[in-house]
Amino acid sequence: MIAGNLHDLQLPGLPASLQRILNQPAHSLPALLATADGRLEGEGWFCHIGAAQTAPSESRHTEYHRQYLDIQLVLEGEEIIHFSPRRSAGGSEKKPDLFIVPQPELPHRLHLRQGDFAVFYPGEAHQALCAVGSPARVRKAVFKVALHLLEAEV
């Protein structure tokens, strides 16, 4: 897991392929704020932009992926994401590459605000859209990056 902010992408450890995606002018915070909700596509990645409602963590599912990594980017509002740095396995596949963890151990949490992002690698369990206080609206861009883009850098 890597955390950062769009205003400072020179983070140590952020792979070059992710920097290339996030550094595109169309992916700056002002550009993404002006982009209509929907799906963006690139070579080896896609992105869903849209609004959602945060909820108490007890009512949120915990997920992980095997083929894609997530870049969870807050455009408006704020959320807490609970996570585990340990690789997850098992669970049930609810959609292609969306595995739900039935009884997760999530000892860590991130509080994300506008422009903040978190990168979750395949196997890293995360519970997004947890409320900060009361449930509220949040607008996000969630990039899904194919694992092969990272493997090409090694």
C-alpha positions as CSV (number, residue, x, y, z in Angstrom):
1,M,0.0,0.0,0.0
2,I,1.2,3.5,-0.9
3,A,-0.5,6.7,0.1
4,G,0.0,10.1,-1.4
5,N,-1.5,13.3,-2.8
6,L,-1.9,14.4,-6.4
7,H,0.0,17.6,-5.6
8,D,3.2,15.7,-4.7
9,L,3.7,12.7,-7.0
10,Q,7.4,12.5,-6.5
11,L,6.9,10.0,-3.7
12,P,9.7,7.5,-3.2
13,G,8.4,4.1,-4.2
14,L,5.6,5.1,-6.5
15,P,6.3,3.0,-9.6
16,A,6.9,4.8,-12.8
17,S,3.9,3.3,-14.5
18,L,1.6,4.8,-11.8
19,Q,3.4,8.1,-12.0
20,R,2.8,8.2,-15.7
21,I,-0.9,7.5,-15.2
22,L,-1.4,10.1,-12.4
23,N,0.8,12.7,-14.0
24,Q,-1.3,12.9,-17.2
25,P,-2.9,16.4,-17.5
26,A,-6.3,14.8,-17.7
27,H,-5.7,13.3,-14.3
28,S,-4.9,16.5,-12.4
29,L,-7.3,17.3,-9.6
30,P,-8.9,20.2,-11.5
31,A,-9.3,18.1,-14.6
32,L,-10.8,15.1,-12.8
33,L,-13.1,17.5,-10.8
34,A,-14.4,18.7,-14.2
35,T,-14.8,15.2,-15.7
36,A,-18.3,13.8,-15.8
37,D,-19.0,10.6,-13.9
38,G,-18.3,7.5,-15.9
39,R,-15.4,5.4,-17.1
40,L,-12.1,6.5,-18.5
41,E,-9.8,4.0,-20.4
42,G,-6.2,3.8,-21.1
43,E,-3.6,1.2,-22.1
44,G,-3.6,-1.3,-19.3
45,W,-5.9,0.7,-17.0
46,F,-9.4,2.0,-16.6
47,C,-11.0,4.4,-14.1
48,H,-14.4,4.8,-12.6
49,I,-15.4,8.3,-11.6
50,G,-18.5,8.8,-9.5
51,A,-20.2,9.7,-6.2
52,A,-20.9,7.3,-3.4
53,Q,-22.1,7.4,0.2
54,T,-19.8,6.6,3.1
55,A,-21.2,4.3,5.8
56,P,-20.1,3.0,9.2
57,S,-17.3,0.5,8.8
58,E,-19.4,-2.3,10.3
59,S,-21.7,-2.1,7.2
60,R,-18.9,-1.9,4.5
61,H,-17.4,-5.0,2.8
62,T,-13.7,-5.7,2.6
63,E,-12.3,-6.6,-0.8
64,Y,-9.1,-7.4,-2.6
65,H,-8.1,-8.1,-6.2
66,R,-5.8,-10.4,-8.0
67,Q,-5.3,-9.0,-11.5
68,Y,-5.5,-5.2,-10.9
69,L,-4.3,-2.8,-8.3
70,D,-6.5,0.0,-7.1
71,I,-5.7,3.7,-6.9
72,Q,-8.5,5.1,-4.7
73,L,-8.5,8.9,-5.2
74,V,-10.8,11.3,-3.3
75,L,-12.1,14.1,-5.5
76,E,-14.7,15.6,-3.1
77,G,-15.4,14.9,0.5
78,E,-13.5,12.5,2.7
79,E,-13.4,8.9,3.7
80,I,-11.6,6.4,5.9
81,I,-10.2,3.2,4.3
82,H,-9.3,0.4,6.7
83,F,-6.7,-2.0,5.4
84,S,-4.2,-4.8,6.1
85,P,-0.7,-4.9,4.8
86,R,-0.8,-8.7,4.8
87,R,-1.8,-10.6,1.6
88,S,-5.3,-11.9,1.6
89,A,-6.5,-15.1,0.1
90,G,-9.8,-16.9,-0.1
91,G,-13.1,-15.1,0.1
92,S,-15.7,-15.2,-2.6
93,E,-15.4,-13.7,-6.0
94,K,-18.5,-11.4,-6.3
95,K,-17.5,-10.0,-9.7
96,P,-14.5,-10.6,-11.9
97,D,-11.4,-9.8,-9.8
98,L,-13.5,-8.6,-6.8
99,F,-13.0,-10.9,-3.9
100,I,-14.9,-10.3,-0.6
101,V,-13.1,-11.1,2.6
102,P,-15.7,-12.5,5.1
103,Q,-13.9,-11.9,8.5
104,P,-11.1,-9.4,7.8
105,E,-8.4,-8.3,10.2
106,L,-7.9,-4.6,9.3
107,P,-5.5,-3.1,11.8
108,H,-4.7,0.1,9.9
109,R,-6.7,3.0,8.6
110,L,-6.2,6.0,6.3
111,H,-8.2,9.2,6.4
112,L,-8.3,10.5,2.8
113,R,-9.4,14.0,1.8
114,Q,-9.5,15.9,-1.5
115,G,-6.5,15.0,-3.7
116,D,-5.4,12.2,-1.4
117,F,-5.0,8.7,-2.9
118,A,-4.1,5.2,-1.7
119,V,-2.7,2.4,-3.9
120,F,-3.7,-1.1,-3.0
121,Y,-1.7,-3.9,-4.7
122,P,-3.3,-7.3,-5.6
123,G,-3.9,-9.2,-2.5
124,E,-4.1,-6.2,-0.1
125,A,-7.5,-6.2,1.6
126,H,-9.1,-2.8,1.9
127,Q,-12.5,-1.5,3.2
128,A,-13.3,1.8,1.4
129,L,-16.0,4.3,1.9
130,C,-16.0,4.2,5.7
131,A,-17.6,7.3,7.2
132,V,-15.7,10.0,9.0
133,G,-18.3,10.7,11.7
134,S,-21.7,10.7,10.0
135,P,-22.3,9.1,6.6
136,A,-21.7,11.6,3.8
137,R,-21.3,11.9,0.0
138,V,-17.9,11.4,-1.5
139,R,-16.8,11.6,-5.1
140,K,-13.9,9.4,-6.2
141,A,-11.8,8.3,-9.1
142,V,-10.9,4.6,-8.7
143,F,-8.2,3.6,-11.2
144,K,-7.7,-0.1,-11.9
145,V,-4.2,-0.8,-13.2
146,A,-3.4,-4.2,-14.7
147,L,-0.7,-6.0,-12.9
148,H,1.3,-6.6,-16.1
149,L,2.1,-2.8,-16.2
150,L,4.0,-3.1,-13.0
151,E,5.7,-6.4,-13.9
152,A,7.2,-4.7,-17.0
153,E,9.1,-2.4,-14.7
154,V,10.9,-5.1,-12.7
